[in-house]
Amino acid sequence: MNYIEDISILIFLIICSISDIKSKKIYVKWWIVFSVAGVVESILLDTNWVIKILFGILPGLLLYIFSIVSKGEIGKGDSFVVMCIGVTIGIRKSLEIFILGLFFTVIISLPYLFYKRKNWRLRVPFIPFLLMAFLTISLI
């Protein structure tokens, strides 16, 4: 039964990654569609779906608050994507994906910063790193 959730998240992250790379935007329609699908999947597949959904959105909510506090240094779209992932697969796996996504972002961005000698305010699309993290965790 986990395959339904994983395939849903995979499709969602692929769509959002393409959008994030091309336009640096996350479209609300995709977030709504996959969030509703995630809630429905949680209701149908999990006995403790209320707890899963409530705790699943916490990492995304914290990221959203940090986005507001940092005045947009982290995109609000990224927080919505993390919320959608959390609603679908729960807090534990969504935190794993988020932390590994941050790790991949640092590992790939640091050499670029040193090579190009740019300032430390480099903006990179984060969703492709979440996709990479999701694939890594799913394959392990």
N, CA, C and O atoms as CSV, one atom per row, in Angstrom:
chain,resi,resn,atom,element,x,y,z
A,1,MET,N,N,0.806,-1.201,0.000
A,1,MET,CA,C,0.000,0.000,0.000
A,1,MET,C,C,0.849,1.265,0.000
A,1,MET,O,O,0.380,2.315,-0.439
A,2,ASN,N,N,2.066,1.191,0.474
A,2,ASN,CA,C,2.960,2.343,0.469
A,2,ASN,C,C,3.294,2.812,-0.939
A,2,ASN,O,O,3.665,3.968,-1.141
A,3,TYR,N,N,3.163,1.917,-1.909
A,3,TYR,CA,C,3.517,2.266,-3.274
A,3,TYR,C,C,2.626,3.371,-3.825
A,3,TYR,O,O,3.085,4.198,-4.612
A,4,ILE,N,N,1.368,3.394,-3.424
A,4,ILE,CA,C,0.458,4.440,-3.893
A,4,ILE,C,C,0.949,5.806,-3.418
A,4,ILE,O,O,1.002,6.757,-4.198
A,5,GLU,N,N,1.304,5.897,-2.142
A,5,GLU,CA,C,1.805,7.162,-1.596
A,5,GLU,C,C,3.117,7.555,-2.254
A,5,GLU,O,O,3.312,8.716,-2.612
A,6,ASP,N,N,4.017,6.592,-2.413
A,6,ASP,CA,C,5.327,6.884,-3.001
A,6,ASP,C,C,5.208,7.340,-4.451
A,6,ASP,O,O,5.890,8.281,-4.857
A,7,ILE,N,N,4.363,6.696,-5.226
A,7,ILE,CA,C,4.182,7.094,-6.625
A,7,ILE,C,C,3.554,8.480,-6.706
A,7,ILE,O,O,3.926,9.288,-7.557
A,8,SER,N,N,2.613,8.747,-5.832
A,8,SER,CA,C,1.976,10.062,-5.784
A,8,SER,C,C,3.005,11.152,-5.488
A,8,SER,O,O,3.051,12.173,-6.174
A,9,ILE,N,N,3.826,10.931,-4.465
A,9,ILE,CA,C,4.858,11.913,-4.108
A,9,ILE,C,C,5.883,12.048,-5.232
A,9,ILE,O,O,6.331,13.156,-5.528
A,10,LEU,N,N,6.254,10.940,-5.857
A,10,LEU,CA,C,7.227,10.991,-6.951
A,10,LEU,C,C,6.708,11.862,-8.096
A,10,LEU,O,O,7.428,12.726,-8.595
A,11,ILE,N,N,5.476,11.639,-8.506
A,11,ILE,CA,C,4.895,12.439,-9.592
A,11,ILE,C,C,4.822,13.914,-9.193
A,11,ILE,O,O,5.164,14.798,-9.979
A,12,PHE,N,N,4.373,14.164,-7.970
A,12,PHE,CA,C,4.273,15.538,-7.471
A,12,PHE,C,C,5.641,16.227,-7.474
A,12,PHE,O,O,5.756,17.369,-7.921
A,13,LEU,N,N,6.669,15.547,-6.983
A,13,LEU,CA,C,8.004,16.154,-6.925
A,13,LEU,C,C,8.602,16.356,-8.313
A,13,LEU,O,O,9.331,17.323,-8.532
A,14,ILE,N,N,8.310,15.467,-9.244
A,14,ILE,CA,C,8.801,15.655,-10.619
A,14,ILE,C,C,8.158,16.899,-11.232
A,14,ILE,O,O,8.848,17.732,-11.820
A,15,ILE,N,N,6.837,17.022,-11.094
A,15,ILE,CA,C,6.139,18.193,-11.641
A,15,ILE,C,C,6.661,19.476,-11.005
A,15,ILE,O,O,6.949,20.449,-11.702
A,16,CYS,N,N,6.780,19.472,-9.683
A,16,CYS,CA,C,7.245,20.681,-8.981
A,16,CYS,C,C,8.712,20.984,-9.270
A,16,CYS,O,O,9.098,22.151,-9.319
A,17,SER,N,N,9.532,19.957,-9.460
A,17,SER,CA,C,10.950,20.178,-9.786
A,17,SER,C,C,11.095,20.868,-11.131
A,17,SER,O,O,11.872,21.812,-11.274
A,18,ILE,N,N,10.346,20.395,-12.113
A,18,ILE,CA,C,10.393,21.020,-13.437
A,18,ILE,C,C,9.940,22.475,-13.351
A,18,ILE,O,O,10.562,23.365,-13.930
A,19,SER,N,N,8.862,22.700,-12.631
A,19,SER,CA,C,8.343,24.057,-12.455
A,19,SER,C,C,9.344,24.940,-11.716
A,19,SER,O,O,9.549,26.095,-12.089
A,20,ASP,N,N,9.964,24.402,-10.673
A,20,ASP,CA,C,10.920,25.166,-9.867
A,20,ASP,C,C,12.160,25.524,-10.682
A,20,ASP,O,O,12.686,26.630,-10.557
A,21,ILE,N,N,12.624,24.607,-11.505
A,21,ILE,CA,C,13.806,24.877,-12.330
A,21,ILE,C,C,13.483,25.894,-13.421
A,21,ILE,O,O,14.250,26.831,-13.643
A,22,LYS,N,N,12.350,25.712,-14.103
A,22,LYS,CA,C,12.005,26.586,-15.224
A,22,LYS,C,C,11.595,27.992,-14.785
A,22,LYS,O,O,12.074,28.980,-15.340
A,23,SER,N,N,10.710,28.083,-13.792
A,23,SER,CA,C,10.134,29.390,-13.470
A,23,SER,C,C,10.349,29.839,-12.031
A,23,SER,O,O,9.931,30.931,-11.646
A,24,LYS,N,N,11.002,28.993,-11.237
A,24,LYS,CA,C,11.213,29.271,-9.810
A,24,LYS,C,C,9.891,29.522,-9.092
A,24,LYS,O,O,9.815,30.327,-8.163
A,25,LYS,N,N,8.844,28.814,-9.540
A,25,LYS,CA,C,7.518,28.921,-8.933
A,25,LYS,C,C,6.960,27.518,-8.713
A,25,LYS,O,O,7.269,26.576,-9.443
A,26,ILE,N,N,6.131,27.416,-7.688
A,26,ILE,CA,C,5.372,26.202,-7.441
A,26,ILE,C,C,3.910,26.585,-7.646
A,26,ILE,O,O,3.398,27.478,-6.971
A,27,TYR,N,N,3.251,25.920,-8.562
A,27,TYR,CA,C,1.877,26.280,-8.886
A,27,TYR,C,C,0.908,25.694,-7.873
A,27,TYR,O,O,0.974,24.515,-7.526
A,28,VAL,N,N,0.003,26.554,-7.407
A,28,VAL,CA,C,-0.939,26.200,-6.349
A,28,VAL,C,C,-1.837,25.041,-6.776
A,28,VAL,O,O,-2.186,24.199,-5.949
A,29,LYS,N,N,-2.216,24.985,-8.056
A,29,LYS,CA,C,-3.131,23.928,-8.497
A,29,LYS,C,C,-2.531,22.540,-8.260
A,29,LYS,O,O,-3.241,21.622,-7.851
A,30,TRP,N,N,-1.237,22.382,-8.513
A,30,TRP,CA,C,-0.613,21.076,-8.281
A,30,TRP,C,C,-0.535,20.770,-6.792
A,30,TRP,O,O,-0.741,19.631,-6.374
A,31,TRP,N,N,-0.238,21.783,-6.000
A,31,TRP,CA,C,-0.161,21.582,-4.567
A,31,TRP,C,C,-1.522,21.167,-4.012
A,31,TRP,O,O,-1.604,20.261,-3.182
A,32,ILE,N,N,-2.576,21.817,-4.462
A,32,ILE,CA,C,-3.921,21.478,-3.980
A,32,ILE,C,C,-4.303,20.063,-4.399
A,32,ILE,O,O,-4.790,19.283,-3.581
A,33,VAL,N,N,-4.086,19.728,-5.664
A,33,VAL,CA,C,-4.455,18.398,-6.163
A,33,VAL,C,C,-3.738,17.307,-5.368
A,33,VAL,O,O,-4.372,16.354,-4.915
A,34,PHE,N,N,-2.442,17.439,-5.197
A,34,PHE,CA,C,-1.691,16.387,-4.519
A,34,PHE,C,C,-1.884,16.412,-3.005
A,34,PHE,O,O,-1.753,15.374,-2.356
A,35,SER,N,N,-2.190,17.564,-2.435
A,35,SER,CA,C,-2.497,17.614,-1.002
A,35,SER,C,C,-3.820,16.913,-0.717
A,35,SER,O,O,-3.929,16.139,0.233
A,36,VAL,N,N,-4.819,17.188,-1.542
A,36,VAL,CA,C,-6.114,16.507,-1.382
A,36,VAL,C,C,-5.933,15.001,-1.581
A,36,VAL,O,O,-6.474,14.198,-0.821
A,37,ALA,N,N,-5.175,14.630,-2.601
A,37,ALA,CA,C,-4.903,13.204,-2.827
A,37,ALA,C,C,-4.179,12.594,-1.628
A,37,ALA,O,O,-4.469,11.462,-1.240
A,38,GLY,N,N,-3.244,13.333,-1.040
A,38,GLY,CA,C,-2.513,12.840,0.128
A,38,GLY,C,C,-3.413,12.652,1.328
A,38,GLY,O,O,-3.274,11.676,2.066
A,39,VAL,N,N,-4.340,13.582,1.531
A,39,VAL,CA,C,-5.284,13.462,2.644
A,39,VAL,C,C,-6.196,12.250,2.419
A,39,VAL,O,O,-6.447,11.474,3.342
A,40,VAL,N,N,-6.683,12.097,1.197
A,40,VAL,CA,C,-7.548,10.959,0.885
A,40,VAL,C,C,-6.785,9.642,1.071
A,40,VAL,O,O,-7.313,8.695,1.655
A,41,GLU,N,N,-5.547,9.582,0.578
A,41,GLU,CA,C,-4.728,8.376,0.759
A,41,GLU,C,C,-4.518,8.087,2.242
A,41,GLU,O,O,-4.603,6.934,2.666
A,42,SER,N,N,-4.249,9.104,3.016
A,42,SER,CA,C,-4.042,8.910,4.459
A,42,SER,C,C,-5.305,8.390,5.133
A,42,SER,O,O,-5.242,7.498,5.979
A,43,ILE,N,N,-6.442,8.946,4.760
A,43,ILE,CA,C,-7.709,8.503,5.349
A,43,ILE,C,C,-7.994,7.045,4.985
A,43,ILE,O,O,-8.428,6.260,5.827
A,44,LEU,N,N,-7.747,6.698,3.735
A,44,LEU,CA,C,-8.060,5.343,3.276
A,44,LEU,C,C,-7.048,4.295,3.741
A,44,LEU,O,O,-7.419,3.147,3.985
A,45,LEU,N,N,-5.779,4.675,3.864
A,45,LEU,CA,C,-4.734,3.679,4.101
A,45,LEU,C,C,-4.232,3.607,5.537
A,45,LEU,O,O,-3.596,2.622,5.911
A,46,ASP,N,N,-4.499,4.626,6.352
A,46,ASP,CA,C,-3.939,4.659,7.702
A,46,ASP,C,C,-5.044,4.704,8.747
A,46,ASP,O,O,-6.047,5.398,8.581
A,47,THR,N,N,-4.845,3.952,9.828
A,47,THR,CA,C,-5.823,3.965,10.905
A,47,THR,C,C,-5.688,5.232,11.757
A,47,THR,O,O,-6.691,5.744,12.255
A,48,ASN,N,N,-4.488,5.733,11.929
A,48,ASN,CA,C,-4.239,6.965,12.701
A,48,ASN,C,C,-4.040,8.150,11.760
A,48,ASN,O,O,-3.066,8.892,11.888
A,49,TRP,N,N,-4.952,8.325,10.826
A,49,TRP,CA,C,-4.770,9.328,9.783
A,49,TRP,C,C,-4.812,10.758,10.317
A,49,TRP,O,O,-4.149,11.637,9.766
A,50,VAL,N,N,-5.575,11.006,11.375
A,50,VAL,CA,C,-5.645,12.372,11.915
A,50,VAL,C,C,-4.285,12.785,12.468
A,50,VAL,O,O,-3.806,13.887,12.202
A,51,ILE,N,N,-3.679,11.907,13.229
A,51,ILE,CA,C,-2.354,12.195,13.803
A,51,ILE,C,C,-1.325,12.341,12.688
A,51,ILE,O,O,-0.481,13.237,12.725
A,52,LYS,N,N,-1.402,11.453,11.696
A,52,LYS,CA,C,-0.451,11.512,10.575
A,52,LYS,C,C,-0.551,12.848,9.842
A,52,LYS,O,O,0.469,13.451,9.510
A,53,ILE,N,N,-1.750,13.305,9.595
A,53,ILE,CA,C,-1.945,14.560,8.864
A,53,ILE,C,C,-1.515,15.753,9.712
A,53,ILE,O,O,-0.801,16.633,9.230
A,54,LEU,N,N,-1.945,15.787,10.964
A,54,LEU,CA,C,-1.604,16.927,11.822
A,54,LEU,C,C,-0.101,17.048,12.049
A,54,LEU,O,O,0.457,18.141,11.957
A,55,PHE,N,N,0.548,15.935,12.343
A,55,PHE,CA,C,1.995,15.988,12.536
A,55,PHE,C,C,2.732,16.104,11.209
A,55,PHE,O,O,3.832,16.654,11.160
A,56,GLY,N,N,2.144,15.595,10.137
A,56,GLY,CA,C,2.784,15.651,8.830
A,56,GLY,C,C,2.969,17.059,8.298
A,56,GLY,O,O,3.929,17.337,7.580
A,57,ILE,N,N,2.039,17.958,8.653
A,57,ILE,CA,C,2.160,19.330,8.141
A,57,ILE,C,C,3.127,20.182,8.966
A,57,ILE,O,O,3.511,21.268,8.530
A,58,LEU,N,N,3.527,19.710,10.148
A,58,LEU,CA,C,4.390,20.516,11.024
A,58,LEU,C,C,5.706,20.962,10.378
A,58,LEU,O,O,6.043,22.143,10.466
A,59,PRO,N,N,6.469,20.062,9.728
A,59,PRO,CA,C,7.720,20.554,9.116
A,59,PRO,C,C,7.484,21.651,8.084
A,59,PRO,O,O,8.242,22.618,8.016
A,60,GLY,N,N,6.425,21.497,7.279
A,60,GLY,CA,C,6.098,22.521,6.293
A,60,GLY,C,C,5.655,23.824,6.925
A,60,GLY,O,O,5.994,24.903,6.438
A,61,LEU,N,N,4.897,23.730,8.012
A,61,LEU,CA,C,4.471,24.945,8.725
A,61,LEU,C,C,5.663,25.676,9.327
A,61,LEU,O,O,5.742,26.903,9.266
A,62,LEU,N,N,6.587,24.921,9.909
A,62,LEU,CA,C,7.789,25.550,10.464
A,62,LEU,C,C,8.610,26.215,9.362
A,62,LEU,O,O,9.147,27.306,9.556
A,63,LEU,N,N,8.706,25.565,8.222
A,63,LEU,CA,C,9.426,26.137,7.089
A,63,LEU,C,C,8.713,27.394,6.580
A,63,LEU,O,O,9.364,28.357,6.174
A,64,TYR,N,N,7.387,27.385,6.603
A,64,TYR,CA,C,6.611,28.554,6.193
A,64,TYR,C,C,6.860,29.734,7.136
A,64,TYR,O,O,7.041,30.868,6.691
A,65,ILE,N,N,6.865,29.455,8.434
A,65,ILE,CA,C,7.148,30.498,9.423
A,65,ILE,C,C,8.558,31.049,9.218
A,65,ILE,O,O,8.774,32.259,9.283
A,66,PHE,N,N,9.512,30.156,8.971
A,66,PHE,CA,C,10.882,30.595,8.718
A,66,PHE,C,C,10.962,31.433,7.439
A,66,PHE,O,O,11.747,32.378,7.361
A,67,SER,N,N,10.155,31.088,6.445
A,67,SER,CA,C,10.113,31.864,5.207
A,67,SER,C,C,9.615,33.278,5.471
A,67,SER,O,O,10.129,34.240,4.900
A,68,ILE,N,N,8.626,33.400,6.325
A,68,ILE,CA,C,8.095,34.731,6.670
A,68,ILE,C,C,9.127,35.523,7.465
A,68,ILE,O,O,9.372,36.696,7.183
A,69,VAL,N,N,9.731,34.872,8.465
A,69,VAL,CA,C,10.720,35.547,9.314
A,69,VAL,C,C,11.936,35.983,8.495
A,69,VAL,O,O,12.484,37.062,8.718
A,70,SER,N,N,12.354,35.144,7.552
A,70,SER,CA,C,13.543,35.461,6.744
A,70,SER,C,C,13.214,36.361,5.558
A,70,SER,O,O,14.077,36.631,4.723
A,71,LYS,N,N,11.981,36.821,5.484
A,71,LYS,CA,C,11.535,37.728,4.418
A,71,LYS,C,C,11.740,37.149,3.027
A,71,LYS,O,O,12.198,37.837,2.115
A,72,GLY,N,N,11.397,35.876,2.876
A,72,GLY,CA,C,11.396,35.255,1.560
A,72,GLY,C,C,12.699,34.634,1.118
A,72,GLY,O,O,12.811,34.224,-0.038
A,73,GLU,N,N,13.693,34.546,1.992
A,73,GLU,CA,C,14.949,33.899,1.604
A,73,GLU,C,C,14.711,32.434,1.242
A,73,GLU,O,O,15.367,31.886,0.357
A,74,ILE,N,N,13.783,31.825,1.926
A,74,ILE,CA,C,13.324,30.485,1.561
A,74,ILE,C,C,11.923,30.662,1.011
A,74,ILE,O,O,11.085,31.328,1.618
A,75,GLY,N,N,11.674,30.058,-0.148
A,75,GLY,CA,C,10.383,30.256,-0.793
A,75,GLY,C,C,9.235,29.618,-0.043
A,75,GLY,O,O,9.378,28.552,0.557
A,76,LYS,N,N,8.102,30.279,-0.084
A,76,LYS,CA,C,6.915,29.724,0.554
A,76,LYS,C,C,6.440,28.477,-0.183
A,76,LYS,O,O,5.845,27.584,0.421
A,77,GLY,N,N,6.698,28.416,-1.469
A,77,GLY,CA,C,6.321,27.225,-2.242
A,77,GLY,C,C,7.012,25.974,-1.736
A,77,GLY,O,O,6.434,24.887,-1.740
A,78,ASP,N,N,8.252,26.133,-1.302
A,78,ASP,CA,C,8.979,24.987,-0.743
A,78,ASP,C,C,8.272,24.455,0.499
A,78,ASP,O,O,8.196,23.245,0.711
A,79,SER,N,N,7.758,25.369,1.315
A,79,SER,CA,C,7.064,24.930,2.535
A,79,SER,C,C,5.765,24.211,2.191
A,79,SER,O,O,5.392,23.253,2.869
A,80,PHE,N,N,5.073,24.660,1.150
A,80,PHE,CA,C,3.845,23.982,0.744
A,80,PHE,C,C,4.132,22.576,0.225
A,80,PHE,O,O,3.366,21.644,0.472
A,81,VAL,N,N,5.231,22.435,-0.491
A,81,VAL,CA,C,5.618,21.117,-0.984
A,81,VAL,C,C,5.941,20.190,0.188
A,81,VAL,O,O,5.534,19.029,0.186
A,82,VAL,N,N,6.661,20.687,1.181
A,82,VAL,CA,C,6.992,19.876,2.354
A,82,VAL,C,C,5.722,19.508,3.120
A,82,VAL,O,O,5.614,18.396,3.638
A,83,MET,N,N,4.764,20.426,3.197
A,83,MET,CA,C,3.480,20.112,3.839
A,83,MET,C,C,2.760,18.992,3.103
A,83,MET,O,O,2.233,18.071,3.728
A,84,CYS,N,N,2.738,19.067,1.790
A,84,CYS,CA,C,2.065,18.050,0.981
A,84,CYS,C,C,2.725,16.689,1.176
A,84,CYS,O,O,2.039,15.674,1.296
A,85,ILE,N,N,4.037,16.671,1.207
A,85,ILE,CA,C,4.758,15.420,1.438
A,85,ILE,C,C,4.411,14.868,2.820
A,85,ILE,O,O,4.162,13.672,2.970
A,86,GLY,N,N,4.396,15.731,3.816
A,86,GLY,CA,C,4.102,15.307,5.177
A,86,GLY,C,C,2.704,14.760,5.342
A,86,GLY,O,O,2.502,13.779,6.058
A,87,VAL,N,N,1.730,15.381,4.686
A,87,VAL,CA,C,0.348,14.912,4.760
A,87,VAL,C,C,0.230,13.519,4.146
A,87,VAL,O,O,-0.543,12.685,4.618
A,88,THR,N,N,0.994,13.280,3.106
A,88,THR,CA,C,0.896,12.013,2.391
A,88,THR,C,C,1.674,10.895,3.078
A,88,THR,O,O,1.157,9.787,3.219
A,89,ILE,N,N,2.916,11.166,3.510
A,89,ILE,CA,C,3.747,10.065,4.026
A,89,ILE,C,C,4.114,10.204,5.497
A,89,ILE,O,O,4.808,9.342,6.037
A,90,GLY,N,N,3.671,11.257,6.152
A,90,GLY,CA,C,3.920,11.380,7.584
A,90,GLY,C,C,5.156,12.181,7.921
A,90,GLY,O,O,5.983,12.489,7.062
A,91,ILE,N,N,5.260,12.510,9.202
A,91,ILE,CA,C,6.308,13.418,9.669
A,91,ILE,C,C,7.699,12.791,9.594
A,91,ILE,O,O,8.651,13.467,9.207
A,92,ARG,N,N,7.834,11.546,9.946
A,92,ARG,CA,C,9.166,10.933,10.022
A,92,ARG,C,C,9.844,10.911,8.655
A,92,ARG,O,O,10.973,11.376,8.499
A,93,LYS,N,N,9.139,10.366,7.674
A,93,LYS,CA,C,9.739,10.259,6.347
A,93,LYS,C,C,9.876,11.636,5.686
A,93,LYS,O,O,10.832,11.871,4.945
A,94,SER,N,N,8.939,12.540,5.944
A,94,SER,CA,C,9.055,13.871,5.349
A,94,SER,C,C,10.232,14.638,5.946
A,94,SER,O,O,10.903,15.385,5.235
A,95,LEU,N,N,10.489,14.464,7.237
A,95,LEU,CA,C,11.669,15.091,7.845
A,95,LEU,C,C,12.963,14.500,7.280
A,95,LEU,O,O,13.932,15.221,7.042
A,96,GLU,N,N,12.967,13.186,7.068
A,96,GLU,CA,C,14.139,12.558,6.458
A,96,GLU,C,C,14.404,13.142,5.074
A,96,GLU,O,O,15.545,13.453,4.733
A,97,ILE,N,N,13.357,13.286,4.289
A,97,ILE,CA,C,13.494,13.844,2.939
A,97,ILE,C,C,13.960,15.294,3.005
A,97,ILE,O,O,14.837,15.701,2.241
A,98,PHE,N,N,13.385,16.069,3.905
A,98,PHE,CA,C,13.756,17.471,4.039
A,98,PHE,C,C,15.219,17.627,4.443
A,98,PHE,O,O,15.945,18.420,3.843
A,99,ILE,N,N,15.655,16.885,5.445
A,99,ILE,CA,C,17.035,16.998,5.922
A,99,ILE,C,C,18.022,16.517,4.863
A,99,ILE,O,O,19.061,17.143,4.650
A,100,LEU,N,N,17.703,15.413,4.202
A,100,LEU,CA,C,18.591,14.935,3.138
A,100,LEU,C,C,18.590,15.905,1.960
A,100,LEU,O,O,19.616,16.084,1.305
A,101,GLY,N,N,17.450,16.530,1.687
A,101,GLY,CA,C,17.380,17.551,0.636
A,101,GLY,C,C,18.265,18.743,0.954
A,101,GLY,O,O,18.943,19.269,0.072
A,102,LEU,N,N,18.262,19.173,2.218
A,102,LEU,CA,C,19.167,20.254,2.633
A,102,LEU,C,C,20.629,19.841,2.462
A,102,LEU,O,O,21.456,20.628,1.999
A,103,PHE,N,N,20.934,18.611,2.835
A,103,PHE,CA,C,22.296,18.097,2.693
A,103,PHE,C,C,22.725,18.111,1.225
A,103,PHE,O,O,23.821,18.571,0.904
A,104,PHE,N,N,21.867,17.610,0.336
A,104,PHE,CA,C,22.196,17.617,-1.095
A,104,PHE,C,C,22.372,19.044,-1.622
A,104,PHE,O,O,23.250,19.300,-2.446
A,105,THR,N,N,21.545,19.960,-1.150
A,105,THR,CA,C,21.650,21.358,-1.578
A,105,THR,C,C,23.014,21.928,-1.210
A,105,THR,O,O,23.662,22.581,-2.028
A,106,VAL,N,N,23.442,21.682,0.013
A,106,VAL,CA,C,24.743,22.193,0.473
A,106,VAL,C,C,25.877,21.538,-0.299
A,106,VAL,O,O,26.793,22.220,-0.759
A,107,ILE,N,N,25.822,20.221,-0.444
A,107,ILE,CA,C,26.898,19.482,-1.119
A,107,ILE,C,C,27.069,19.955,-2.563
A,107,ILE,O,O,28.194,20.061,-3.051
A,108,ILE,N,N,25.980,20.235,-3.236
A,108,ILE,CA,C,26.067,20.630,-4.642
A,108,ILE,C,C,26.318,22.125,-4.802
A,108,ILE,O,O,26.986,22.535,-5.751
A,109,SER,N,N,25.800,22.943,-3.898
A,109,SER,CA,C,25.926,24.396,-4.035
A,109,SER,C,C,27.281,24.934,-3.581
A,109,SER,O,O,27.786,25.888,-4.174
A,110,LEU,N,N,27.873,24.357,-2.564
A,110,LEU,CA,C,29.146,24.873,-2.050
A,110,LEU,C,C,30.270,24.883,-3.097
A,110,LEU,O,O,30.946,25.902,-3.243
A,111,PRO,N,N,30.486,23.794,-3.819
A,111,PRO,CA,C,31.537,23.874,-4.848
A,111,PRO,C,C,31.260,24.957,-5.884
A,111,PRO,O,O,32.188,25.617,-6.350
A,112,TYR,N,N,30.001,25.145,-6.248
A,112,TYR,CA,C,29.654,26.191,-7.202
A,112,TYR,C,C,29.996,27.569,-6.649
A,112,TYR,O,O,30.536,28.417,-7.359
A,113,LEU,N,N,29.676,27.785,-5.375
A,113,LEU,CA,C,29.979,29.074,-4.749
A,113,LEU,C,C,31.481,29.346,-4.738
A,113,LEU,O,O,31.920,30.458,-5.030
A,114,PHE,N,N,32.262,28.327,-4.401
A,114,PHE,CA,C,33.714,28.521,-4.363
A,114,PHE,C,C,34.303,28.669,-5.759
A,114,PHE,O,O,35.231,29.452,-5.959
A,115,TYR,N,N,33.775,27.929,-6.720
A,115,TYR,CA,C,34.278,27.997,-8.085
A,115,TYR,C,C,33.964,29.352,-8.713
A,115,TYR,O,O,34.833,29.978,-9.320
A,116,LYS,N,N,32.747,29.792,-8.569
A,116,LYS,CA,C,32.325,31.058,-9.172
A,116,LYS,C,C,32.664,32.273,-8.315
A,116,LYS,O,O,32.569,33.411,-8.774
A,117,ARG,N,N,33.060,32.027,-7.069
A,117,ARG,CA,C,33.376,33.095,-6.121
A,117,ARG,C,C,32.235,34.107,-6.016
A,117,ARG,O,O,32.446,35.319,-5.967
A,118,LYS,N,N,31.048,33.574,-5.985
A,118,LYS,CA,C,29.854,34.422,-5.843
A,118,LYS,C,C,29.639,34.735,-4.370
A,118,LYS,O,O,30.268,34.151,-3.488
A,119,ASN,N,N,28.743,35.662,-4.136
A,119,ASN,CA,C,28.396,35.937,-2.747
A,119,ASN,C,C,27.596,34.754,-2.192
A,119,ASN,O,O,27.188,33.866,-2.942
A,120,TRP,N,N,27.380,34.750,-0.906
A,120,TRP,CA,C,26.742,33.612,-0.250
A,120,TRP,C,C,25.228,33.634,-0.383
A,120,TRP,O,O,24.552,32.822,0.249
A,121,ARG,N,N,24.685,34.514,-1.166
A,121,ARG,CA,C,23.233,34.613,-1.328
A,121,ARG,C,C,22.771,33.937,-2.614
A,121,ARG,O,O,21.905,34.455,-3.319
A,122,LEU,N,N,23.336,32.814,-2.904
A,122,LEU,CA,C,22.980,32.054,-4.094
A,122,LEU,C,C,21.564,31.481,-3.940
A,122,LEU,O,O,21.231,30.912,-2.900
A,123,ARG,N,N,20.748,31.632,-4.964
A,123,ARG,CA,C,19.392,31.076,-4.950
A,123,ARG,C,C,19.366,29.859,-5.865
A,123,ARG,O,O,19.642,29.948,-7.061
A,124,VAL,N,N,19.033,28.741,-5.277
A,124,VAL,CA,C,18.927,27.505,-6.055
A,124,VAL,C,C,17.527,26.928,-5.856
A,124,VAL,O,O,16.941,27.071,-4.783
A,125,PRO,N,N,16.995,26.280,-6.885
A,125,PRO,CA,C,15.704,25.620,-6.713
A,125,PRO,C,C,15.853,24.443,-5.737
A,125,PRO,O,O,16.719,23.586,-5.917
A,126,PHE,N,N,15.012,24.412,-4.716
A,126,PHE,CA,C,15.147,23.413,-3.653
A,126,PHE,C,C,14.397,22.117,-3.952
A,126,PHE,O,O,14.806,21.049,-3.497
A,127,ILE,N,N,13.321,22.198,-4.699
A,127,ILE,CA,C,12.474,21.022,-4.932
A,127,ILE,C,C,13.226,19.899,-5.652
A,127,ILE,O,O,13.011,18.734,-5.314
A,128,PRO,N,N,14.095,20.187,-6.628
A,128,PRO,CA,C,14.845,19.076,-7.233
A,128,PRO,C,C,15.701,18.315,-6.208
A,128,PRO,O,O,15.914,17.110,-6.349
A,129,PHE,N,N,16.182,19.011,-5.191
A,129,PHE,CA,C,16.956,18.335,-4.146
A,129,PHE,C,C,16.045,17.484,-3.256
A,129,PHE,O,O,16.457,16.436,-2.760
A,130,LEU,N,N,14.812,17.939,-3.060
A,130,LEU,CA,C,13.844,17.107,-2.351
A,130,LEU,C,C,13.531,15.847,-3.165
A,130,LEU,O,O,13.392,14.760,-2.605
A,131,LEU,N,N,13.423,15.999,-4.475
A,131,LEU,CA,C,13.205,14.840,-5.347
A,131,LEU,C,C,14.371,13.865,-5.239
A,131,LEU,O,O,14.171,12.656,-5.123
A,132,MET,N,N,15.581,14.394,-5.278
A,132,MET,CA,C,16.771,13.547,-5.145
A,132,MET,C,C,16.776,12.830,-3.794
A,132,MET,O,O,17.112,11.648,-3.717
A,133,ALA,N,N,16.409,13.537,-2.747
A,133,ALA,CA,C,16.351,12.941,-1.409
A,133,ALA,C,C,15.269,11.868,-1.339
A,133,ALA,O,O,15.485,10.801,-0.763
A,134,PHE,N,N,14.110,12.147,-1.923
A,134,PHE,CA,C,13.029,11.167,-1.920
A,134,PHE,C,C,13.443,9.898,-2.646
A,134,PHE,O,O,13.198,8.793,-2.163
A,135,LEU,N,N,14.069,10.053,-3.801
A,135,LEU,CA,C,14.526,8.871,-4.550
A,135,LEU,C,C,15.579,8.090,-3.763
A,135,LEU,O,O,15.556,6.859,-3.741
A,136,THR,N,N,16.492,8.803,-3.124
A,136,THR,CA,C,17.514,8.144,-2.324
A,136,THR,C,C,16.911,7.352,-1.184
A,136,THR,O,O,17.268,6.192,-0.975
A,137,ILE,N,N,16.002,7.965,-0.446
A,137,ILE,CA,C,15.374,7.282,0.693
A,137,ILE,C,C,14.496,6.130,0.226
A,137,ILE,O,O,14.450,5.083,0.872
A,138,SER,N,N,13.803,6.313,-0.885
A,138,SER,CA,C,12.935,5.253,-1.402
A,138,SER,C,C,13.745,4.047,-1.877
A,138,SER,O,O,13.305,2.905,-1.744
A,139,LEU,N,N,14.918,4.306,-2.426
A,139,LEU,CA,C,15.750,3.198,-2.910
A,139,LEU,C,C,16.489,2.486,-1.798
A,139,LEU,O,O,16.880,1.329,-1.953
A,140,ILE,N,N,16.687,3.164,-0.674
A,140,ILE,CA,C,17.364,2.542,0.469
A,140,ILE,C,C,16.374,1.775,1.227
A,140,ILE,O,O,16.712,1.160,2.239
